[in-house]
């Protein structure tokens, strides 16, 4: 092969990779701008500090979209850009359903930053009360629903638990969430799941669980700064503590950082099933959606809810087969951090048919 031909082939390959990189980098931003323009040109739009409200000319009802932890109103974060909130909003608006995209107070916060659940609850509860007083709600819309995802379920449940009159709430959809113990216990289980995905040895995971159990039983936790953690880490390295245990403790101690102290204290007192039963007792229809392909959700929790469902006729459990944590189609288990990273950042994901079927019934 001639040198000139080799240079041409190499250039084509380099250009191809460059275009692929640009697609990954800029497609989500372009998609967001396009969707915003499309929705704002077709539907009446009300923009406020912590939400955007879109409504068609003759809305059937209103649906609040509540994203998971650290995601903004478009359901994007500092490291995941899918515009899922806008995409779901478009589907609902085409069915003449008004949509409110809620902007969490922790939207786009750095990873491993956890805000006070009660402050998140208060913000969302205030928003529900405010929207109930809006003229559009008083004159054109007689009922509303909530679609919450991930940690958004906690925000919605905590807020609804504090609202006495829920007559206008038609139904509540809880996607990819739920845990049998406390909220803090759930996050610890997610850490262990991550260790498993990263191929940490089982005996190391068991040691981490023992340490976590001792840690979670404390009644008080000292505040630890980044500098103090680095000092502790250096000491552990000198003592030749296993690197995977050090990595685990680094994640654990993050809960004791100053910005996470409120979350640490409050999360020990929040129980999903207690909140769920409280809402069911208020005669609210609840659709609970889990997925076998949720890479962030412990499989044993699915079995827990399958075997110990609330007895209320207002509760429905759906277990999806081919849907990932962020509600996109996926029919293969993601078994490594690299697979998960590439899967989440793929810009052309489609919402799974299973999820679309549920959305189209709202």
C-alpha positions as a Markdown table, in Angstrom:
| # | Residue | x | y | z |
|---|---|---|---|---|
| 1 | Unk | 0.0 | 0.0 | 0.0 |
| 2 | Unk | 1.4 | 3.4 | -1.0 |
| 3 | Unk | 2.3 | 6.0 | 1.6 |
| 4 | Unk | -0.2 | 8.4 | 0.1 |
| 5 | Unk | -3.0 | 5.9 | 0.3 |
| 6 | Unk | -2.2 | 5.1 | 3.9 |
| 7 | Unk | -2.3 | 8.8 | 4.8 |
| 8 | Unk | -5.7 | 9.1 | 3.2 |
| 9 | Unk | -7.1 | 6.1 | 5.1 |
| 10 | Unk | -5.6 | 7.3 | 8.4 |
| 11 | Unk | -7.1 | 10.8 | 7.8 |
| 12 | Unk | -10.6 | 9.3 | 7.1 |
| 13 | Unk | -10.4 | 7.2 | 10.3 |
| 14 | Unk | -9.3 | 10.2 | 12.3 |
| 15 | Unk | -12.1 | 12.4 | 10.8 |
| 16 | Unk | -14.6 | 9.6 | 11.5 |
| 17 | Unk | -13.6 | 9.5 | 15.2 |
| 18 | Unk | -13.6 | 13.3 | 15.4 |
| 19 | Unk | -17.2 | 13.4 | 14.0 |
| 20 | Unk | -18.3 | 10.6 | 16.4 |
| 21 | Unk | -16.8 | 12.6 | 19.3 |
| 22 | Unk | -18.6 | 15.8 | 18.2 |
| 23 | Unk | -21.8 | 13.9 | 18.0 |
| 24 | Unk | -21.5 | 12.6 | 21.6 |
| 25 | Unk | -20.4 | 16.1 | 22.8 |
| 26 | Unk | -22.8 | 18.4 | 21.1 |
| 27 | Unk | -25.9 | 16.3 | 20.1 |
| 28 | Unk | -27.6 | 16.6 | 23.5 |
| 29 | Unk | -27.2 | 20.4 | 23.6 |
| 30 | Unk | -28.6 | 20.7 | 20.1 |
| 31 | Unk | -31.4 | 18.3 | 20.9 |
| 32 | Unk | -32.3 | 20.3 | 24.0 |
| 33 | Unk | -32.4 | 23.6 | 22.1 |
| 34 | Unk | -34.6 | 22.0 | 19.3 |
| 35 | Unk | -37.0 | 20.4 | 21.8 |
| 36 | Unk | -37.4 | 23.6 | 23.8 |
| 37 | Unk | -38.0 | 25.6 | 20.6 |
| 38 | Unk | -40.6 | 23.1 | 19.4 |
| 39 | Unk | -42.5 | 23.0 | 22.7 |
| 40 | Unk | -42.4 | 26.8 | 23.2 |
| 41 | Unk | -43.7 | 27.4 | 19.6 |
| 42 | Unk | -46.6 | 24.9 | 20.0 |
| 43 | Unk | -47.7 | 25.3 | 23.6 |
| 44 | Unk | -48.3 | 28.1 | 26.1 |
| 45 | Unk | -45.2 | 28.2 | 28.3 |
| 46 | Unk | -44.8 | 29.6 | 31.8 |
| 47 | Unk | -41.2 | 29.8 | 33.0 |
| 48 | Unk | -40.4 | 30.3 | 36.7 |
| 49 | Unk | -37.3 | 29.8 | 38.8 |
| 50 | Unk | -37.9 | 26.2 | 39.7 |
| 51 | Unk | -40.1 | 24.9 | 36.9 |
| 52 | Unk | -41.3 | 25.2 | 33.3 |
| 53 | Unk | -45.0 | 24.7 | 32.7 |
| 54 | Unk | -46.2 | 23.8 | 29.2 |
| 55 | Unk | -49.9 | 23.4 | 28.5 |
| 56 | Unk | -51.9 | 22.8 | 25.3 |
| 57 | Unk | -55.1 | 24.7 | 24.4 |
| 58 | Unk | -57.5 | 22.2 | 26.0 |
| 59 | Unk | -55.5 | 20.2 | 28.6 |
| 60 | Unk | -57.0 | 17.0 | 29.9 |
| 61 | Unk | -54.9 | 17.2 | 33.1 |
| 62 | Unk | -51.5 | 18.2 | 34.5 |
| 63 | Unk | -48.5 | 15.9 | 35.1 |
| 64 | Unk | -45.6 | 17.0 | 37.3 |
| 65 | Unk | -42.3 | 15.4 | 36.1 |
| 66 | Unk | -39.9 | 15.0 | 39.1 |
| 67 | Unk | -36.3 | 13.9 | 38.2 |
| 68 | Unk | -33.8 | 11.9 | 40.3 |
| 69 | Unk | -31.0 | 13.2 | 42.4 |
| 70 | Unk | -28.9 | 16.1 | 41.0 |
| 71 | Unk | -30.9 | 16.3 | 37.8 |
| 72 | Unk | -32.3 | 19.5 | 36.5 |
| 73 | Unk | -35.8 | 20.1 | 35.0 |
| 74 | Unk | -34.7 | 18.6 | 31.6 |
| 75 | Unk | -33.5 | 15.5 | 33.4 |
| 76 | Unk | -29.9 | 16.3 | 32.8 |
| 77 | Unk | -27.0 | 16.3 | 35.3 |
| 78 | Unk | -23.4 | 17.4 | 35.2 |
| 79 | Unk | -22.4 | 14.1 | 33.7 |
| 80 | Unk | -25.5 | 12.7 | 32.0 |
| 81 | Unk | -27.2 | 14.6 | 29.2 |
| 82 | Unk | -30.3 | 12.8 | 27.8 |
| 83 | Unk | -33.0 | 15.5 | 27.8 |
| 84 | Unk | -35.4 | 12.8 | 29.0 |
| 85 | Unk | -37.7 | 15.3 | 30.8 |
| 86 | Unk | -38.2 | 17.2 | 27.6 |
| 87 | Unk | -38.8 | 14.0 | 25.6 |
| 88 | Unk | -41.4 | 12.7 | 28.0 |
| 89 | Unk | -43.0 | 16.2 | 28.1 |
| 90 | Unk | -43.3 | 16.2 | 24.3 |
| 91 | Unk | -45.1 | 12.8 | 24.3 |
| 92 | Unk | -47.6 | 13.9 | 27.0 |
| 93 | Unk | -48.2 | 17.3 | 25.3 |
| 94 | Unk | -49.1 | 15.6 | 22.0 |
| 95 | Unk | -51.8 | 13.8 | 24.0 |
| 96 | Unk | -53.2 | 17.1 | 25.3 |
| 97 | Unk | -51.7 | 16.7 | 28.8 |
| 98 | Unk | -50.2 | 19.8 | 30.4 |
| 99 | Unk | -46.7 | 19.2 | 31.8 |
| 100 | Unk | -44.7 | 20.8 | 34.6 |
| 101 | Unk | -40.9 | 20.1 | 34.5 |
| 102 | Unk | -39.7 | 20.5 | 38.1 |
| 103 | Unk | -36.2 | 21.9 | 38.7 |
| 104 | Unk | -34.8 | 20.3 | 41.9 |
| 105 | Unk | -32.7 | 22.6 | 44.2 |
| 106 | Unk | -29.9 | 20.1 | 43.8 |
| 107 | Unk | -30.0 | 20.0 | 40.0 |
| 108 | Unk | -26.5 | 19.8 | 38.4 |
| 109 | Unk | -24.9 | 19.6 | 41.9 |
| 110 | Unk | -21.5 | 17.8 | 41.8 |
| 111 | Unk | -21.5 | 14.0 | 42.1 |
| 112 | Unk | -21.7 | 12.6 | 45.7 |
| 113 | Unk | -23.3 | 15.8 | 46.9 |
| 114 | Unk | -26.6 | 15.0 | 48.8 |
| 115 | Unk | -29.1 | 17.7 | 49.7 |
| 116 | Unk | -31.4 | 17.6 | 52.7 |
| 117 | Unk | -34.5 | 15.5 | 51.8 |
| 118 | Unk | -36.6 | 17.7 | 53.9 |
| 119 | Unk | -35.5 | 20.9 | 52.1 |
| 120 | Unk | -36.2 | 19.1 | 48.8 |
| 121 | Unk | -39.6 | 18.1 | 50.2 |
| 122 | Unk | -40.4 | 21.6 | 51.3 |
| 123 | Unk | -39.5 | 23.1 | 47.9 |
| 124 | Unk | -41.7 | 20.6 | 46.0 |
| 125 | Unk | -44.6 | 20.8 | 48.4 |
| 126 | Unk | -44.6 | 24.6 | 48.1 |
| 127 | Unk | -44.6 | 24.3 | 44.3 |
| 128 | Unk | -47.7 | 21.9 | 44.4 |
| 129 | Unk | -49.5 | 24.4 | 46.6 |
| 130 | Unk | -48.6 | 27.3 | 44.4 |
| 131 | Unk | -49.7 | 25.5 | 41.2 |
| 132 | Unk | -53.0 | 24.6 | 42.8 |
| 133 | Unk | -53.7 | 28.4 | 43.0 |
| 134 | Unk | -52.7 | 29.2 | 39.4 |
| 135 | Unk | -55.6 | 30.5 | 37.3 |
| 136 | Unk | -54.9 | 27.8 | 34.6 |
| 137 | Unk | -55.3 | 25.1 | 37.2 |
| 138 | Unk | -58.4 | 26.7 | 38.7 |
| 139 | Unk | -60.2 | 27.2 | 35.4 |
| 140 | Unk | -59.0 | 24.5 | 33.0 |
| 141 | Unk | -57.5 | 21.6 | 34.8 |
| 142 | Unk | -59.4 | 19.6 | 37.5 |
| 143 | Unk | -56.8 | 17.0 | 38.4 |
| 144 | Unk | -53.1 | 16.3 | 38.3 |
| 145 | Unk | -50.7 | 13.4 | 38.4 |
| 146 | Unk | -47.0 | 13.0 | 39.3 |
| 147 | Unk | -44.4 | 11.0 | 37.5 |
| 148 | Unk | -41.3 | 10.7 | 39.7 |
| 149 | Unk | -38.0 | 8.9 | 38.9 |
| 150 | Unk | -35.3 | 7.5 | 41.2 |
| 151 | Unk | -34.8 | 9.8 | 44.2 |
| 152 | Unk | -37.6 | 12.0 | 42.8 |
| 153 | Unk | -39.9 | 9.4 | 44.3 |
| 154 | Unk | -38.6 | 10.3 | 47.8 |
| 155 | Unk | -39.2 | 14.0 | 47.1 |
| 156 | Unk | -42.8 | 13.4 | 45.8 |
| 157 | Unk | -43.7 | 11.0 | 48.6 |
| 158 | Unk | -42.3 | 13.2 | 51.4 |
| 159 | Unk | -44.2 | 16.2 | 50.0 |
| 160 | Unk | -47.5 | 14.3 | 49.5 |
| 161 | Unk | -47.3 | 12.9 | 53.0 |
| 162 | Unk | -47.5 | 16.5 | 54.3 |
| 163 | Unk | -50.4 | 17.6 | 52.2 |
| 164 | Unk | -53.8 | 16.7 | 53.8 |
| 165 | Unk | -56.1 | 17.3 | 50.8 |
| 166 | Unk | -55.1 | 15.2 | 47.8 |
| 167 | Unk | -58.5 | 15.1 | 46.1 |
| 168 | Unk | -57.1 | 16.6 | 42.9 |
| 169 | Unk | -54.2 | 14.1 | 42.7 |
| 170 | Unk | -55.4 | 11.5 | 40.3 |
| 171 | Unk | -52.4 | 9.1 | 40.4 |
| 172 | Unk | -48.7 | 8.8 | 41.3 |
| 173 | Unk | -46.2 | 7.0 | 39.1 |
| 174 | Unk | -43.0 | 5.9 | 40.8 |
| 175 | Unk | -40.2 | 4.8 | 38.4 |
| 176 | Unk | -37.1 | 2.9 | 39.4 |
| 177 | Unk | -37.2 | 3.5 | 43.1 |
| 178 | Unk | -38.2 | 1.9 | 46.4 |
| 179 | Unk | -36.3 | 0.2 | 49.2 |
| 180 | Unk | -37.2 | -2.1 | 52.2 |
| 181 | Unk | -35.3 | -0.2 | 54.8 |
| 182 | Unk | -34.2 | 3.4 | 55.3 |
| 183 | Unk | -33.0 | 5.8 | 52.6 |
| 184 | Unk | -29.5 | 5.6 | 54.0 |
| 185 | Unk | -29.6 | 1.8 | 53.9 |
| 186 | Unk | -30.6 | 2.1 | 50.2 |
| 187 | Unk | -27.5 | 4.2 | 49.3 |
| 188 | Unk | -25.3 | 1.7 | 51.2 |
| 189 | Unk | -26.8 | -1.1 | 49.1 |
| 190 | Unk | -26.1 | 0.9 | 45.9 |
| 191 | Unk | -22.4 | 1.2 | 47.0 |
| 192 | Unk | -22.2 | -2.5 | 47.4 |
| 193 | Unk | -23.8 | -3.0 | 44.0 |
| 194 | Unk | -21.2 | -0.7 | 42.5 |
| 195 | Unk | -18.4 | -2.7 | 44.1 |
| 196 | Unk | -19.9 | -5.9 | 42.6 |
| 197 | Unk | -20.1 | -4.3 | 39.2 |
| 198 | Unk | -16.4 | -3.2 | 39.5 |
| 199 | Unk | -15.5 | -6.9 | 40.2 |
| 200 | Unk | -14.4 | -6.3 | 43.8 |
| 201 | Unk | -13.8 | -9.7 | 45.5 |
| 202 | Unk | -16.8 | -11.0 | 47.6 |
| 203 | Unk | -14.8 | -11.3 | 50.8 |
| 204 | Unk | -13.9 | -7.6 | 50.5 |
| 205 | Unk | -17.5 | -6.7 | 49.9 |
| 206 | Unk | -18.5 | -8.6 | 53.1 |
| 207 | Unk | -15.8 | -6.7 | 55.1 |
| 208 | Unk | -17.2 | -3.5 | 53.7 |
| 209 | Unk | -20.7 | -4.5 | 54.8 |
| 210 | Unk | -19.5 | -5.2 | 58.3 |
| 211 | Unk | -17.9 | -1.8 | 58.5 |
| 212 | Unk | -21.0 | -0.1 | 57.1 |
| 213 | Unk | -23.2 | -1.9 | 59.6 |
| 214 | Unk | -21.1 | -0.6 | 62.5 |
| 215 | Unk | -21.0 | 2.9 | 60.9 |
| 216 | Unk | -24.8 | 3.2 | 60.3 |
| 217 | Unk | -25.5 | 2.3 | 63.9 |
| 218 | Unk | -23.8 | 5.5 | 65.2 |
| 219 | Unk | -26.1 | 8.1 | 66.7 |
| 220 | Unk | -23.8 | 11.0 | 65.9 |
| 221 | Unk | -21.2 | 11.6 | 63.1 |
| 222 | Unk | -18.3 | 13.9 | 63.2 |
| 223 | Unk | -18.0 | 16.3 | 60.3 |
| 224 | Unk | -15.0 | 15.4 | 58.0 |
| 225 | Unk | -13.4 | 17.8 | 55.5 |
| 226 | Unk | -11.7 | 16.9 | 52.3 |
| 227 | Unk | -8.3 | 17.6 | 53.9 |
| 228 | Unk | -9.1 | 15.4 | 56.9 |
| 229 | Unk | -10.2 | 12.5 | 54.7 |
| 230 | Unk | -6.9 | 12.8 | 52.7 |
| 231 | Unk | -5.0 | 12.5 | 56.0 |
| 232 | Unk | -7.0 | 9.4 | 57.0 |
| 233 | Unk | -6.5 | 7.9 | 53.5 |
| 234 | Unk | -2.7 | 8.4 | 53.7 |
| 235 | Unk | -2.7 | 6.6 | 57.1 |
| 236 | Unk | -4.7 | 3.7 | 55.7 |
| 237 | Unk | -2.3 | 3.4 | 52.7 |
| 238 | Unk | 0.6 | 3.3 | 55.1 |
| 239 | Unk | -1.1 | 0.5 | 57.1 |
| 240 | Unk | -1.5 | -1.4 | 53.8 |
| 241 | Unk | -5.3 | -1.6 | 54.0 |
| 242 | Unk | -6.8 | -3.1 | 50.9 |
| 243 | Unk | -7.3 | -0.5 | 48.2 |
| 244 | Unk | -10.9 | -1.5 | 47.6 |
| 245 | Unk | -11.7 | -1.0 | 51.3 |
| 246 | Unk | -10.1 | 2.4 | 51.1 |
| 247 | Unk | -12.2 | 3.3 | 48.1 |
| 248 | Unk | -15.3 | 2.1 | 49.9 |
| 249 | Unk | -14.5 | 4.1 | 53.0 |
| 250 | Unk | -13.9 | 7.2 | 50.8 |
| 251 | Unk | -17.4 | 6.9 | 49.5 |
| 252 | Unk | -18.8 | 6.2 | 53.0 |
| 253 | Unk | -17.0 | 9.2 | 54.6 |
| 254 | Unk | -18.4 | 11.5 | 51.9 |
| 255 | Unk | -21.7 | 11.3 | 53.8 |
| 256 | Unk | -19.9 | 13.1 | 56.7 |
| 257 | Unk | -18.6 | 16.0 | 54.6 |
| 258 | Unk | -20.1 | 19.3 | 55.7 |
| 259 | Unk | -22.4 | 19.6 | 52.7 |
| 260 | Unk | -23.9 | 16.1 | 53.3 |
| 261 | Unk | -24.5 | 16.2 | 57.0 |
| 262 | Unk | -28.2 | 17.1 | 56.8 |
| 263 | Unk | -28.8 | 14.3 | 54.4 |
| 264 | Unk | -27.0 | 11.8 | 56.6 |
| 265 | Unk | -29.1 | 12.7 | 59.6 |
| 266 | Unk | -32.4 | 12.8 | 57.8 |
| 267 | Unk | -31.9 | 9.7 | 55.6 |
| 268 | Unk | -31.8 | 7.4 | 58.6 |
| 269 | Unk | -35.4 | 8.3 | 59.3 |
| 270 | Unk | -36.9 | 8.1 | 55.8 |
| 271 | Unk | -38.7 | 4.8 | 54.9 |
| 272 | Unk | -40.1 | 4.3 | 51.4 |
| 273 | Unk | -42.7 | 1.7 | 52.4 |
| 274 | Unk | -44.0 | 3.8 | 55.3 |
| 275 | Unk | -44.4 | 6.8 | 53.0 |
| 276 | Unk | -46.0 | 4.7 | 50.2 |
| 277 | Unk | -48.6 | 3.2 | 52.6 |
| 278 | Unk | -49.4 | 6.7 | 53.9 |
| 279 | Unk | -50.2 | 7.9 | 50.4 |
| 280 | Unk | -52.3 | 4.7 | 49.6 |
| 281 | Unk | -54.3 | 5.4 | 52.8 |
| 282 | Unk | -55.2 | 8.8 | 51.3 |
| 283 | Unk | -56.8 | 6.9 | 48.4 |
| 284 | Unk | -54.2 | 7.8 | 45.8 |
| 285 | Unk | -53.6 | 5.4 | 43.0 |
| 286 | Unk | -50.0 | 4.4 | 42.8 |
| 287 | Unk | -48.2 | 2.8 | 39.9 |
| 288 | Unk | -44.8 | 1.4 | 41.0 |
| 289 | Unk | -42.4 | 0.6 | 38.1 |
| 290 | Unk | -39.2 | -1.4 | 38.5 |
| 291 | Unk | -36.9 | -3.0 | 35.9 |
| 292 | Unk | -34.8 | -6.1 | 35.8 |
| 293 | Unk | -32.2 | -4.2 | 33.7 |
| 294 | Unk | -31.9 | -1.3 | 36.1 |
| 295 | Unk | -28.1 | -1.1 | 36.6 |
| 296 | Unk | -28.5 | 1.0 | 39.7 |
| 297 | Unk | -31.0 | -1.1 | 41.5 |
| 298 | Unk | -30.3 | -4.2 | 43.7 |
| 299 | Unk | -32.1 | -7.2 | 42.2 |
| 300 | Unk | -33.2 | -8.4 | 45.7 |
| 301 | Unk | -35.2 | -5.3 | 46.1 |
| 302 | Unk | -37.3 | -6.2 | 43.0 |
| 303 | Unk | -38.0 | -9.6 | 44.7 |
| 304 | Unk | -38.9 | -7.8 | 47.9 |
| 305 | Unk | -41.6 | -5.7 | 46.3 |
| 306 | Unk | -42.8 | -8.7 | 44.1 |
| 307 | Unk | -43.3 | -10.8 | 47.3 |
| 308 | Unk | -44.4 | -8.1 | 49.7 |
| 309 | Unk | -46.6 | -5.7 | 47.8 |
| 310 | Unk | -49.0 | -3.4 | 49.6 |
| 311 | Unk | -52.4 | -5.0 | 49.9 |
| 312 | Unk | -54.2 | -1.9 | 48.7 |
| 313 | Unk | -56.2 | -2.2 | 45.5 |
| 314 | Unk | -54.8 | 1.3 | 44.6 |
| 315 | Unk | -51.3 | -0.1 | 44.2 |
| 316 | Unk | -50.0 | -1.6 | 41.0 |
| 317 | Unk | -46.5 | -3.0 | 40.5 |
| 318 | Unk | -45.0 | -3.3 | 37.0 |
| 319 | Unk | -41.6 | -5.1 | 36.5 |
| 320 | Unk | -40.1 | -4.2 | 33.2 |
| 321 | Unk | -37.8 | -6.5 | 31.2 |
| 322 | Unk | -35.8 | -4.3 | 28.9 |
| 323 | Unk | -35.4 | -0.9 | 30.5 |
| 324 | Unk | -32.3 | 0.7 | 32.0 |
| 325 | Unk | -32.3 | 3.0 | 35.1 |
| 326 | Unk | -32.9 | 6.1 | 33.0 |
| 327 | Unk | -35.9 | 4.5 | 31.2 |
| 328 | Unk | -34.1 | 3.8 | 27.9 |
| 329 | Unk | -34.2 | 0.5 | 26.0 |
| 330 | Unk | -31.6 | -2.1 | 27.1 |
| 331 | Unk | -31.9 | -5.8 | 26.8 |
| 332 | Unk | -28.4 | -6.8 | 28.0 |
| 333 | Unk | -27.0 | -6.6 | 31.5 |
| 334 | Unk | -24.3 | -3.9 | 31.9 |
| 335 | Unk | -21.6 | -5.7 | 33.8 |
| 336 | Unk | -18.7 | -3.1 | 34.0 |
| 337 | Unk | -18.3 | 0.6 | 34.7 |
| 338 | Unk | -17.0 | 1.1 | 31.1 |
| 339 | Unk | -20.2 | -0.5 | 29.6 |
| 340 | Unk | -22.4 | 1.6 | 31.9 |
| 341 | Unk | -20.4 | 4.8 | 31.0 |
| 342 | Unk | -20.7 | 4.3 | 27.2 |
| 343 | Unk | -24.4 | 3.2 | 27.5 |
| 344 | Unk | -25.4 | 6.3 | 29.5 |
| 345 | Unk | -23.6 | 8.7 | 27.2 |
| 346 | Unk | -24.9 | 7.2 | 23.9 |
| 347 | Unk | -26.7 | 10.2 | 22.4 |
| 348 | Unk | -29.3 | 8.3 | 20.3 |
| 349 | Unk | -31.0 | 6.3 | 23.0 |
| 350 | Unk | -34.7 | 5.6 | 22.6 |
| 351 | Unk | -37.2 | 5.5 | 25.5 |
| 352 | Unk | -38.1 | 1.8 | 25.9 |
| 353 | Unk | -41.4 | 0.6 | 24.5 |
| 354 | Unk | -42.3 | -0.7 | 28.0 |
| 355 | Unk | -42.1 | 2.8 | 29.4 |
| 356 | Unk | -43.9 | 4.4 | 26.4 |
| 357 | Unk | -46.8 | 2.0 | 26.9 |
| 358 | Unk | -47.1 | 3.1 | 30.5 |
| 359 | Unk | -46.8 | 6.8 | 29.5 |
| 360 | Unk | -49.5 | 6.4 | 26.9 |
| 361 | Unk | -51.9 | 5.2 | 29.5 |
| 362 | Unk | -51.5 | 8.2 | 31.7 |
